[in-house]
Amino acid sequence: MNNKVIVAEVLHEQLKNELSYDQILALLENPKSVDHGDVAFPTFLLAKAFRKAPQAIAGELAEQLTSEYVEKVEAVGPYINFFMSKKTISQAILHEALVADSHYGDSSIGNHESVPIDMSSPNIAKPISMGHLRSTVIGNSLGFILEKVGYQPIRINHLGDWGTQFGKLIVAYKKWGSEEAVKAQPINELLRLYVEFHERAEEDKALEDEARAWFKKLEESDEEAVHLWKWFREESLKEFNKIYTMLEVSFDSYNGEAFYNDKMDEIVTLLEEKHLLQEDQGADIVDLSQYDLNPALIRKSDGATLYITRDMAAALYRKRTYQFAKSLYVVGNEQTYHFKQLKAVLKEMGFEWSDDMYHVPFGLITKDGKKLSTRKGKIVLLEEVLNEAVASAQQQIAEKNPSLANKEEVAKQVGIGAVVFHDLKNDRLNNFDFTLEEVVRFEGETGPYVQYTHARAMSILTKAAFTFNPDATYALADDASWEVVKLIQAYPDVVQAAADKYEPSVIAKHAIKLSQAFNKYYANTKVLAEDGEKDSRLALVKAVAILLKEDLRLLGLHAPEKM
Ligand code: ARG
């Protein structure tokens, strides 16, 4: 039930000999001004076939086109403008949306095929950064969006849990650390030990050798080394999980870099078999000049494999394990080059499915226009931000609705939701500034505003005791409701666009537009007036409530019924 599709069918009836259906569909435009109707068709392309001026063609054609879904057809210059029948369309759309309920906009395009989503992926013993937060919420939302169009998302936390830094950490811990200190504040203490190691290593070069020796032991599965590594990993995860719990994000897999330790040899063997490895000063590289890229460094001269080698093993493992339709990597745009190399190297190896791997990059969160540094104690910052957002929501609820029953619960949903929504509402590649006051406002383009609009729609429905009757006719023909109906009608396309572009902001923008249109409608219309159209207006309110709740769910937010 898409206006362009309807109009294309009507036009195709008349123009079968001149243009194909697809050509017609591609030519259709959405007029900028409502005075020009809902869909416009330019007639320039027909001039040759008809041997007439486009203006004349538009005039003649406009007379011949009719459909129960079109109220009026008007020629304006070379354009034919179509005014859809508000009544017929709203009737069909309201029925469709209320029958489907939260499944409105679902599709089966994904064919149940799986899509691994590499997301969050912080580094052990280091604070989770704002970038990791972005990856977490964008990846989580993409999971819901892809699921809605029929894919099976697999959320993977590709933890940074391997590397020479663990040798350093073990040395530092054994010399200057204690179990109690790590247990009390794992990330802060491990970070402190790491920093202390580097400070002392400036004077005492022998420390570096010790660290290398410990990392070697770790690689060779030395009991003490493995025990410490496991423990650092667990303690770090405990702290990361606090944030995941607050955000209500869960993962299907925590297979990080270390998981691929025993899968590296195969990668090197495969490269050797395909004669792709070249020696460069003792190291092994793969030439990528064909792709206009620098060579990929696969193995260092000491035999150690690298970040990219692990990602190659991970990609192959995911293909084998999940037979993915596509594989996403939600990672900041500073790693764009890495993912280009990764795809190129796999392509060189003959893995055609590397074309189905997509880096989904995003911009930075800034503070006063500057990059937020991830060094000291930022994990505290992140938890603090979430806690402060909840506190601020609590305060606003206390002012606006002091008698609300489950205040604590709602404050959490609103406060955390505000931070998440703020992150998702802009095109993901944009950098954006973070200011708490801005994030938790109940007005403007915020999560709380959308949640509040949804709660308002719910309270109208409760007050009117509306129940949907699938056999009843709900239809509206006025201009005010038409703006809302169009946003409901567009929903399946909006969801598909978000899935195609890997862009949750498409959903967030729809939620904002629908909220604004609905609030305007509500301000100018007596929804509960006792006339023949009351039930139709309530059906519209119901459709809005369904869609806002679904928009919020797709972004990873709750839709409280009261707030
Ligand atoms: N741990 C990495 C970092 O913090 C991100 C990993 C992204 N995922 C991947 N498969 N490379 O920079």
Residues whose N, C-alpha, C, O or C-beta is under 5 A from the ligand:
A	BS01	LIG	D118 S121 P122 N123 H158 G160 D311 V331
